[in-house]
């Protein structure tokens, strides 16, 4: 059973592994930076948990209050857990959370070109900027 929930400090090693396997981990992705991120904005890191491990994650950046747009990034699922719909669950849950907050649009910048089709199948469309895609929520 997959549980979608907000990140906790105890998830750090799992999230780090997810990001590393997806080639998305950056030196600034430290546990202290993640802690600061969620203290500033609870719910800005969402994880998919199964059997006590965070096997997937997505990050959310809510733009200033006068901009009804949020950015989603670092959608990563543990290699052994891919092709089970976990990424789609994380994306859908994030979009639902944003809708409830009155956010009207989600923007994503696929980290790799081969991921563009993944997002198109989930309702994202290319924008005028070659790297960004968006979805009306």
CORVEN-V779195 format. One record per helix or strand. SS is the DSSP state (a for helix, b for strand). FROM is the first residue (numbers start at 0). TO is the last residue. If there is no record, write none. Layout:
ss->SS from->FROM to->TO
ss->SS from->FROM to->TO
This chain:
ss->b from->2 to->5
ss->a from->8 to->20
ss->a from->30 to->39
ss->b from->44 to->49
ss->b from->52 to->61
ss->b from->68 to->76
ss->a from->78 to->80
ss->a from->85 to->99
ss->b from->104 to->107
ss->a from->112 to->119
ss->b from->124 to->125
ss->b from->132 to->135
